[in-house]
Amino acid sequence: MSFWMFDLGNTRLKWAALDADGGVGEVTAVACDRDDWLAGLPQGEVVCVASVASLERTIALLLALAQRFRRLHRVRTEPTLGPLRIAYPRPEHLGVDRFLAMLGLCGREPLLVVGVGTALTVDLVDATGRHLGGRIAPAPELMRASLHARAPHLPETGGRYAAFADDTDHALASGCEGAALALVEQSLRQAQERLGVAPALCLHGGGAQPLRARLPEHRWVPDAVLNGLARWRALRLG
């Protein structure tokens, strides 16, 4: 029986089939701002969908998939699943992308799970899978866009990172990326103080690549949400 997983974010749709070993197969990604973003969707038996996108875009995807699959599961954040126990008293307030990224990784060692998309999210999970809470901030790209929206003379893109930049575009890149780096580094320090050991840093998200060279040693998990969907399937559907 074919089983497919879909991760719908604010800017991209990613999907993959479950492989023979229960892991994530070849991943396809498309930008959601394309007119034909729903073209070329696969067909199969069962599909599970995680979405943090707008209601309109989510409904469009679900309707398209309902015509291509016999069974459809909309995955939502749960208070506990497998080893994961989330910190939020209201599970619906924790984005399903954060929930699934933690689910796919947790249960073996303490983790600091960092996602960089439209937002930058940080979540701390102990070695048993207990979520200790997290943080949300604008990702560097959103910081640049927000500054440009309020002050159009400031360039929205461009520049390169430097400790002390010598032009405005470089200063903007350095400030916005530096803010993200500082949040992650501070979170790592505070996590070690709380746990008594340093957590493993796990990084995912389409906006993470520019930060990687300046971050401490980390595990790169580009398909963390899809990995979480694979584990969700194993725990929920067997």
VEXKEPA-152424 format. One line per field, with one value per atom (N, C-alpha, C): residue in three letters; x, y, z; atom name. Coordinates in steps of 0.02 Angstrom, whole numbers, plus 50000, padded with zeros to 5 digits. Layout:
// VEXKEPA-152424
sefi: (ala/...)
X: (X/...)
Y: (Y/...)
Z: (Z/...)
fise: (CA/...)
***
This chain:
// VEXKEPA-152424
sefi: (met/met/met/ser/ser/ser/phe/phe/phe/trp/trp/trp/met/met/met/phe/phe/phe/asp/asp/asp/leu/leu/leu/gly/gly/gly/asn/asn/asn/thr/thr/thr/arg/arg/arg/leu/leu/leu/lys/lys/lys/trp/trp/trp/ala/ala/ala/ala/ala/ala/leu/leu/leu/asp/asp/asp/ala/ala/ala/asp/asp/asp/gly/gly/gly/gly/gly/gly/val/val/val/gly/gly/gly/glu/glu/glu/val/val/val/thr/thr/thr/ala/ala/ala/val/val/val/ala/ala/ala/cys/cys/cys/asp/asp/asp/arg/arg/arg/asp/asp/asp/asp/asp/asp/trp/trp/trp/leu/leu/leu/ala/ala/ala/gly/gly/gly/leu/leu/leu/pro/pro/pro/gln/gln/gln/gly/gly/gly/glu/glu/glu/val/val/val/val/val/val/cys/cys/cys/val/val/val/ala/ala/ala/ser/ser/ser/val/val/val/ala/ala/ala/ser/ser/ser/leu/leu/leu/glu/glu/glu/arg/arg/arg/thr/thr/thr/ile/ile/ile/ala/ala/ala/leu/leu/leu/leu/leu/leu/leu/leu/leu/ala/ala/ala/leu/leu/leu/ala/ala/ala/gln/gln/gln/arg/arg/arg/phe/phe/phe/arg/arg/arg/arg/arg/arg/leu/leu/leu/his/his/his/arg/arg/arg/val/val/val/arg/arg/arg/thr/thr/thr/glu/glu/glu/pro/pro/pro/thr/thr/thr/leu/leu/leu/gly/gly/gly/pro/pro/pro/leu/leu/leu/arg/arg/arg/ile/ile/ile/ala/ala/ala/tyr/tyr/tyr/pro/pro/pro/arg/arg/arg/pro/pro/pro/glu/glu/glu/his/his/his/leu/leu/leu/gly/gly/gly/val/val/val/asp/asp/asp/arg/arg/arg/phe/phe/phe/leu/leu/leu/ala/ala/ala/met/met/met/leu/leu/leu/gly/gly/gly/leu/leu/leu/cys/cys/cys/gly/gly/gly/arg/arg/arg/glu/glu/glu/pro/pro/pro/leu/leu/leu/leu/leu/leu/val/val/val/val/val/val/gly/gly/gly/val/val/val/gly/gly/gly/thr/thr/thr/ala/ala/ala/leu/leu/leu/thr/thr/thr/val/val/val/asp/asp/asp/leu/leu/leu/val/val/val/asp/asp/asp/ala/ala/ala/thr/thr/thr/gly/gly/gly/arg/arg/arg/his/his/his/leu/leu/leu/gly/gly/gly/gly/gly/gly/arg/arg/arg/ile/ile/ile/ala/ala/ala/pro/pro/pro/ala/ala/ala/pro/pro/pro/glu/glu/glu/leu/leu/leu/met/met/met/arg/arg/arg/ala/ala/ala/ser/ser/ser/leu/leu/leu/his/his/his/ala/ala/ala/arg/arg/arg/ala/ala/ala/pro/pro/pro/his/his/his/leu/leu/leu/pro/pro/pro/glu/glu/glu/thr/thr/thr/gly/gly/gly/gly/gly/gly/arg/arg/arg/tyr/tyr/tyr/ala/ala/ala/ala/ala/ala/phe/phe/phe/ala/ala/ala/asp/asp/asp/asp/asp/asp/thr/thr/thr/asp/asp/asp/his/his/his/ala/ala/ala/leu/leu/leu/ala/ala/ala/ser/ser/ser/gly/gly/gly/cys/cys/cys/glu/glu/glu/gly/gly/gly/ala/ala/ala/ala/ala/ala/leu/leu/leu/ala/ala/ala/leu/leu/leu/val/val/val/glu/glu/glu/gln/gln/gln/ser/ser/ser/leu/leu/leu/arg/arg/arg/gln/gln/gln/ala/ala/ala/gln/gln/gln/glu/glu/glu/arg/arg/arg/leu/leu/leu/gly/gly/gly/val/val/val/ala/ala/ala/pro/pro/pro/ala/ala/ala/leu/leu/leu/cys/cys/cys/leu/leu/leu/his/his/his/gly/gly/gly/gly/gly/gly/gly/gly/gly/ala/ala/ala/gln/gln/gln/pro/pro/pro/leu/leu/leu/arg/arg/arg/ala/ala/ala/arg/arg/arg/leu/leu/leu/pro/pro/pro/glu/glu/glu/his/his/his/arg/arg/arg/trp/trp/trp/val/val/val/pro/pro/pro/asp/asp/asp/ala/ala/ala/val/val/val/leu/leu/leu/asn/asn/asn/gly/gly/gly/leu/leu/leu/ala/ala/ala/arg/arg/arg/trp/trp/trp/arg/arg/arg/ala/ala/ala/leu/leu/leu/arg/arg/arg/leu/leu/leu/gly/gly/gly)
X: (50042/50000/50044/50033/50074/50051/50100/50087/50129/50096/50129/50122/50172/50173/50182/50142/50144/50156/50202/50219/50207/50153/50135/50154/50203/50224/50197/50223/50199/50225/50281/50309/50320/50324/50339/50294/50283/50250/50302/50310/50356/50318/50336/50305/50354/50338/50378/50337/50354/50324/50364/50330/50364/50402/50467/50505/50496/50529/50519/50542/50587/50613/50574/50521/50481/50507/50555/50583/50556/50586/50564/50600/50560/50589/50610/50615/50637/50589/50615/50575/50566/50504/50489/50467/50490/50471/50451/50397/50375/50358/50367/50349/50274/50244/50171/50145/50190/50166/50160/50174/50165/50092/50068/49999/49986/50037/50028/50056/50054/50086/50053/49991/49957/49961/49996/50005/50057/50048/50097/50096/50040/50036/50031/50060/50057/49988/49979/49919/49939/49895/49911/49853/49869/49818/49803/49855/49847/49894/49870/49911/49900/49953/49946/49975/49942/49957/49968/50023/50035/50038/50002/50000/50003/50045/50045/50027/50004/49987/49918/49897/49831/49777/49718/49661/49644/49645/49629/49676/49741/49790/49786/49774/49767/49708/49651/49592/49604/49637/49652/49693/49742/49783/49742/49703/49664/49614/49582/49534/49570/49628/49665/49687/49709/49731/49673/49616/49557/49536/49554/49538/49590/49646/49702/49716/49688/49702/49638/49641/49581/49569/49624/49617/49663/49638/49677/49675/49733/49739/49768/49732/49758/49792/49856/49895/49894/49882/49880/49924/49941/49981/49943/49977/49948/49987/49955/49991/50047/50034/50085/50080/50136/50137/50206/50207/50271/50307/50371/50408/50395/50365/50360/50302/50317/50266/50276/50229/50240/50226/50258/50253/50190/50162/50105/50042/50010/49947/49891/49897/49848/49884/49880/49919/49907/49847/49832/49872/49904/49945/50017/50035/50101/50095/50132/50129/50144/50106/50115/50184/50214/50281/50332/50325/50369/50357/50294/50276/50308/50301/50326/50402/50434/50507/50534/50503/50524/50509/50450/50430/50479/50500/50545/50615/50634/50702/50710/50657/50664/50668/50691/50688/50754/50809/50874/50925/50919/50967/50933/50958/50929/50943/50893/50896/50875/50907/50882/50865/50800/50775/50760/50796/50790/50765/50710/50683/50686/50709/50715/50675/50616/50574/50552/50487/50462/50480/50471/50491/50552/50586/50638/50610/50609/50581/50636/50633/50681/50642/50656/50622/50672/50665/50709/50673/50705/50676/50729/50709/50759/50767/50810/50827/50769/50719/50662/50606/50613/50561/50516/50533/50492/50510/50462/50472/50473/50524/50532/50514/50485/50464/50507/50491/50528/50521/50545/50544/50525/50497/50481/50505/50539/50562/50557/50561/50564/50629/50625/50686/50721/50785/50820/50786/50760/50727/50667/50628/50570/50591/50646/50671/50687/50722/50740/50677/50628/50567/50529/50528/50492/50526/50592/50628/50616/50617/50606/50535/50487/50417/50408/50443/50437/50483/50538/50587/50610/50572/50585/50654/50687/50754/50806/50788/50833/50825/50878/50872/50845/50799/50767/50812/50857/50902/50973/51019/51088/51130/51195/51242/51271/51326/51358/51374/51377/51388/51458/51463/51528/51516/51568/51561/51544/51577/51563/51564/51505/51498/51515/51535/51556/51508/51447/51396/51328/51275/51209/51184/51192/51167/51203/51269/51306/51286/51273/51253/51185/51139/51073/51080/51119/51129/51161/51211/51246/51202/51160/51117/51062/51031/50975/50999/51052/51079/51109/51142/51172/51121/51063/51010/50988/50981/50961/51015/51078/51133/51136/51127/51131/51075/51015/50960/50975/51002/51018/51074/51125/51182/51161/51119/51095/51052/51010/50966/51008/51062/51106/51136/51159/51189/51137/51078/51027/51002/51000/50980/51030/51094/51145/51141/51127/51119/51060/51006/50946/50954/50985/50990/51052/51103/51166/51211/51187/51226/51208/51252/51238/51192/51137/51094/51125/51105/51124/51083/51116/51082/51060/50995/50966/50934/50954/50934/50896/50841/50802/50770/50743/50707/50742/50702/50728/50772/50766/50806/50868/50883/50938/51007/51011/51077/51125/51102/51151/51180/51147/51171/51219/51219/51253/51327/51361/51433/51454/51409/51427/51395/51362/51333/51381/51373/51413/51396/51433/51422/51347/51319/51248/51231/51172/51145/51097/51109/51067/51014/50950/50894/50845/50859/50819/50746/50733/50664/50636/50648/50628/50553/50513/50440/50417/50444/50427/50449/50508/50530/50481/50456/50406/50342/50322/50262/50271/50331/50344/50338/50364/50358/50285/50249/50179/50141/50154/50121/50134/50198/50215/50180/50173/50143/50066/50037/49965/49930/49963/49930/49962/50022/50054/50085)
Y: (49940/50000/50062/50107/50168/50218/50249/50298/50360/50418/50480/50531/50576/50626/50695/50744/50812/50861/50907/50960/51027/51061/51125/51182/51222/51280/51344/51399/51464/51480/51451/51467/51406/51346/51286/51228/51186/51121/51067/51021/50965/50900/50851/50785/50730/50671/50611/50550/50495/50431/50398/50355/50314/50260/50251/50200/50132/50082/50013/50003/50045/50039/50081/50114/50157/50227/50245/50313/50355/50414/50462/50448/50439/50429/50494/50495/50554/50612/50670/50728/50775/50797/50848/50911/50969/51033/51082/51119/51171/51234/51291/51355/51365/51387/51393/51456/51501/51561/51551/51491/51476/51461/51482/51467/51393/51355/51283/51241/51269/51234/51167/51157/51093/51046/51066/51022/50968/50910/50857/50822/50827/50791/50716/50675/50602/50574/50511/50474/50413/50389/50330/50309/50268/50241/50287/50304/50341/50401/50459/50519/50552/50578/50618/50688/50738/50808/50847/50884/50933/51002/51050/51116/51170/51221/51282/51341/51327/51378/51407/51456/51486/51435/51449/51404/51394/51448/51443/51396/51404/51361/51289/51280/51213/51177/51211/51180/51161/51205/51190/51126/51117/51057/50996/51001/50944/50922/50969/50951/50917/50942/50911/50840/50830/50763/50715/50740/50697/50665/50696/50668/50617/50612/50570/50512/50514/50462/50434/50372/50339/50360/50371/50393/50452/50500/50561/50574/50587/50604/50674/50717/50784/50778/50787/50779/50844/50838/50896/50883/50936/50931/50894/50847/50809/50820/50815/50827/50776/50713/50661/50614/50590/50539/50508/50440/50407/50434/50449/50477/50551/50586/50659/50680/50726/50756/50831/50866/50937/50979/51037/51081/51124/51135/51181/51152/51188/51163/51162/51203/51203/51180/51116/51088/51124/51151/51184/51247/51272/51332/51317/51253/51233/51212/51245/51229/51155/51126/51054/51041/51091/51081/51072/51112/51104/51037/51019/50955/50897/50897/50840/50840/50898/50900/50869/50886/50856/50782/50762/50692/50649/50673/50633/50626/50669/50669/50646/50649/50644/50572/50567/50504/50470/50499/50467/50509/50576/50622/50690/50735/50802/50839/50878/50911/50983/51025/51092/51092/51094/51088/51158/51178/51246/51241/51275/51279/51350/51358/51425/51426/51456/51464/51537/51549/51617/51643/51599/51614/51571/51592/51551/51523/51456/51424/51384/51384/51349/51308/51243/51200/51155/51151/51110/51046/50989/50924/50885/50856/50818/50748/50709/50643/50594/50606/50561/50581/50638/50661/50714/50739/50791/50859/50892/50959/51009/51051/51099/51170/51177/51242/51268/51327/51353/51428/51451/51522/51529/51586/51603/51674/51683/51750/51754/51814/51819/51789/51752/51728/51787/51781/51838/51866/51823/51848/51891/51870/51909/51975/51974/52036/52086/52063/52107/52134/52091/52113/52163/52153/52199/52267/52268/52332/52369/52331/52361/52389/52354/52377/52442/52450/52511/52567/52547/52596/52572/52589/52561/52577/52628/52643/52590/52549/52496/52436/52410/52354/52292/52257/52198/52137/52135/52078/52103/52055/52072/52083/52091/52100/52034/52039/51980/51992/51939/51942/51966/52009/52031/52051/52046/52066/52140/52180/52252/52271/52283/52292/52363/52370/52435/52465/52437/52467/52442/52477/52463/52393/52371/52304/52251/52258/52211/52217/52278/52287/52255/52259/52228/52152/52124/52051/52030/52068/52050/52056/52108/52118/52065/52051/52004/51933/51914/51847/51842/51896/51895/51888/51918/51912/51839/51805/51735/51692/51704/51666/51676/51738/51752/51717/51714/51680/51606/51575/51504/51492/51533/51524/51536/51586/51597/51539/51514/51457/51396/51385/51328/51336/51395/51406/51395/51424/51417/51345/51309/51239/51197/51211/51174/51189/51251/51269/51232/51225/51193/51117/51087/51014/50987/51028/51004/50973/50964/50939/50979/50979/51016/50974/51003/50966/50965/50915/50914/50966/51006/51056/51025/51027/50999/51056/51062/51120/51097/51133/51118/51182/51179/51236/51267/51294/51321/51383/51418/51477/51465/51402/51387/51389/51377/51368/51427/51491/51546/51549/51517/51520/51464/51411/51350/51358/51396/51402/51437/51476/51514/51486/51430/51398/51345/51329/51275/51209/51157/51091/51073/51048/51034/50977/50951/50900/50933/50925/50955/50904/50923/50879/50915/50921/50963/50942/50878/50853/50831/50872/50853/50842/50883/50875/50811/50796/50734/50673/50678/50623/50614/50670/50666/50634/50649/50617/50542/50521/50449/50416/50449/50421/50424/50477/50482/50423/50408/50351/50286/50274/50213/50207/50265/50264/50264/50298/50305/50253/50232/50188/50119/50112/50047/50026)
Z: (50000/50000/50000/49953/49949/50000/50033/50085/50071/50068/50051/50107/50112/50165/50134/50158/50132/50189/50176/50224/50189/50209/50178/50225/50204/50243/50215/50238/50214/50144/50125/50059/50015/50044/50004/50023/49973/49983/49969/50016/50007/50015/49975/49984/49968/49995/49983/49999/49969/49986/50042/50079/50129/50092/50109/50074/50107/50080/50103/50174/50198/50267/50316/50293/50337/50345/50303/50304/50248/50240/50190/50124/50071/50005/49973/49907/49871/49882/49897/49916/49856/49846/49796/49832/49808/49839/49785/49797/49750/49790/49758/49789/49784/49839/49842/49806/49787/49753/49677/49653/49582/49568/49509/49490/49485/49466/49455/49513/49574/49630/49647/49624/49637/49577/49525/49468/49485/49457/49465/49532/49569/49633/49619/49662/49652/49670/49654/49673/49714/49756/49796/49840/49889/49934/49993/50031/50093/50092/50117/50122/50189/50218/50279/50265/50294/50278/50342/50344/50397/50365/50392/50362/50415/50402/50441/50396/50336/50287/50302/50262/50271/50260/50288/50280/50206/50168/50097/50060/50073/50038/50063/50128/50155/50124/50120/50090/50018/49981/49911/49904/49948/49946/49965/50018/50040/49987/49954/49901/49843/49825/49770/49788/49850/49871/49878/49899/49907/49841/49786/49720/49697/49733/49711/49759/49819/49868/49897/49919/49947/50019/50057/50127/50139/50177/50192/50266/50295/50366/50374/50409/50426/50495/50497/50559/50598/50663/50707/50768/50802/50863/50917/50952/51006/51070/51128/51191/51203/51184/51190/51130/51108/51056/51057/51062/51070/51130/51125/51182/51193/51144/51148/51192/51239/51282/51278/51247/51234/51296/51299/51357/51356/51297/51292/51324/51370/51398/51346/51294/51239/51175/51159/51104/51038/51027/50964/50954/51007/51001/50978/50975/50952/50879/50835/50764/50750/50705/50690/50660/50628/50601/50657/50710/50768/50802/50811/50842/50804/50738/50699/50696/50692/50692/50757/50813/50877/50879/50855/50857/50818/50760/50719/50747/50795/50820/50892/50931/51004/51029/51093/51128/51139/51115/51122/51159/51153/51184/51189/51232/51234/51169/51147/51082/51088/51049/51034/50960/50945/50877/50851/50798/50771/50699/50685/50618/50592/50530/50501/50436/50440/50382/50378/50377/50385/50454/50504/50572/50590/50643/50673/50737/50742/50802/50837/50903/50945/50995/51000/51048/51083/51149/51190/51211/51200/51218/51257/51314/51353/51324/51356/51328/51329/51370/51374/51325/51292/51247/51277/51336/51368/51338/51308/51279/51336/51338/51392/51371/51311/51287/51231/51206/51149/51140/51083/51066/50992/50975/50905/50892/50836/50815/50740/50711/50638/50613/50559/50526/50491/50475/50444/50382/50339/50278/50295/50346/50366/50399/50437/50466/50411/50359/50304/50270/50257/50224/50267/50332/50377/50378/50380/50379/50313/50258/50192/50187/50216/50213/50251/50307/50346/50321/50289/50264/50195/50142/50075/50048/50074/50049/50072/50121/50143/50098/50069/50022/50057/50022/50051/50048/50000/49992/49979/49979/49963/50025/50013/50067/50091/50128/50155/50229/50266/50338/50354/50404/50431/50503/50543/50613/50618/50576/50573/50499/50471/50399/50378/50314/50288/50237/50232/50190/50215/50194/50223/50207/50144/50128/50169/50178/50220/50293/50316/50386/50399/50350/50358/50360/50314/50315/50380/50403/50464/50526/50528/50586/50590/50534/50535/50545/50510/50521/50591/50613/50679/50735/50726/50777/50782/50725/50726/50758/50740/50769/50845/50867/50939/50977/50948/50981/50989/50937/50941/50992/50990/51036/51108/51121/51189/51211/51167/51184/51201/51165/51180/51250/51267/51333/51388/51379/51430/51435/51379/51381/51420/51411/51448/51522/51540/51610/51641/51603/51630/51635/51583/51581/51616/51622/51649/51598/51537/51481/51419/51370/51308/51264/51241/51195/51126/51087/51016/50979/50938/50898/50833/50819/50758/50718/50656/50615/50554/50539/50479/50453/50393/50366/50306/50260/50199/50207/50263/50275/50316/50330/50377/50345/50280/50249/50260/50253/50263/50334/50382/50452/50470/50431/50453/50465/50422/50429/50493/50522/50582/50646/50640/50699/50728/50792/50820/50785/50802/50773/50779/50724/50725/50677/50685/50641/50592/50528/50476/50456/50468/50455/50409/50345/50300/50295/50305/50298/50366/50417/50485/50491/50459/50465/50431/50372/50338/50379/50410/50454/50512/50538/50591/50568/50506/50478/50471/50453/50447/50516/50567/50635/50659/50642/50659/50629/50567/50534/50572/50591/50626/50694/50728/50795/50792/50743/50740/50696/50642/50594/50593/50622/50624/50558)
fise: (N/CA/C/N/CA/C/N/CA/C/N/CA/C/N/CA/C/N/CA/C/N/CA/C/N/CA/C/N/CA/C/N/CA/C/N/CA/C/N/CA/C/N/CA/C/N/CA/C/N/CA/C/N/CA/C/N/CA/C/N/CA/C/N/CA/C/N/CA/C/N/CA/C/N/CA/C/N/CA/C/N/CA/C/N/CA/C/N/CA/C/N/CA/C/N/CA/C/N/CA/C/N/CA/C/N/CA/C/N/CA/C/N/CA/C/N/CA/C/N/CA/C/N/CA/C/N/CA/C/N/CA/C/N/CA/C/N/CA/C/N/CA/C/N/CA/C/N/CA/C/N/CA/C/N/CA/C/N/CA/C/N/CA/C/N/CA/C/N/CA/C/N/CA/C/N/CA/C/N/CA/C/N/CA/C/N/CA/C/N/CA/C/N/CA/C/N/CA/C/N/CA/C/N/CA/C/N/CA/C/N/CA/C/N/CA/C/N/CA/C/N/CA/C/N/CA/C/N/CA/C/N/CA/C/N/CA/C/N/CA/C/N/CA/C/N/CA/C/N/CA/C/N/CA/C/N/CA/C/N/CA/C/N/CA/C/N/CA/C/N/CA/C/N/CA/C/N/CA/C/N/CA/C/N/CA/C/N/CA/C/N/CA/C/N/CA/C/N/CA/C/N/CA/C/N/CA/C/N/CA/C/N/CA/C/N/CA/C/N/CA/C/N/CA/C/N/CA/C/N/CA/C/N/CA/C/N/CA/C/N/CA/C/N/CA/C/N/CA/C/N/CA/C/N/CA/C/N/CA/C/N/CA/C/N/CA/C/N/CA/C/N/CA/C/N/CA/C/N/CA/C/N/CA/C/N/CA/C/N/CA/C/N/CA/C/N/CA/C/N/CA/C/N/CA/C/N/CA/C/N/CA/C/N/CA/C/N/CA/C/N/CA/C/N/CA/C/N/CA/C/N/CA/C/N/CA/C/N/CA/C/N/CA/C/N/CA/C/N/CA/C/N/CA/C/N/CA/C/N/CA/C/N/CA/C/N/CA/C/N/CA/C/N/CA/C/N/CA/C/N/CA/C/N/CA/C/N/CA/C/N/CA/C/N/CA/C/N/CA/C/N/CA/C/N/CA/C/N/CA/C/N/CA/C/N/CA/C/N/CA/C/N/CA/C/N/CA/C/N/CA/C/N/CA/C/N/CA/C/N/CA/C/N/CA/C/N/CA/C/N/CA/C/N/CA/C/N/CA/C/N/CA/C/N/CA/C/N/CA/C/N/CA/C/N/CA/C/N/CA/C/N/CA/C/N/CA/C/N/CA/C/N/CA/C/N/CA/C/N/CA/C/N/CA/C/N/CA/C/N/CA/C/N/CA/C/N/CA/C/N/CA/C/N/CA/C/N/CA/C/N/CA/C/N/CA/C/N/CA/C/N/CA/C/N/CA/C/N/CA/C/N/CA/C/N/CA/C/N/CA/C/N/CA/C/N/CA/C/N/CA/C/N/CA/C/N/CA/C/N/CA/C/N/CA/C/N/CA/C/N/CA/C/N/CA/C/N/CA/C/N/CA/C/N/CA/C/N/CA/C/N/CA/C/N/CA/C/N/CA/C/N/CA/C/N/CA/C/N/CA/C/N/CA/C/N/CA/C/N/CA/C/N/CA/C/N/CA/C/N/CA/C/N/CA/C/N/CA/C/N/CA/C/N/CA/C/N/CA/C/N/CA/C/N/CA/C/N/CA/C/N/CA/C/N/CA/C/N/CA/C/N/CA/C/N/CA/C/N/CA/C/N/CA/C/N/CA/C/N/CA/C/N/CA/C/N/CA/C/N/CA/C/N/CA/C/N/CA/C/N/CA/C)
***
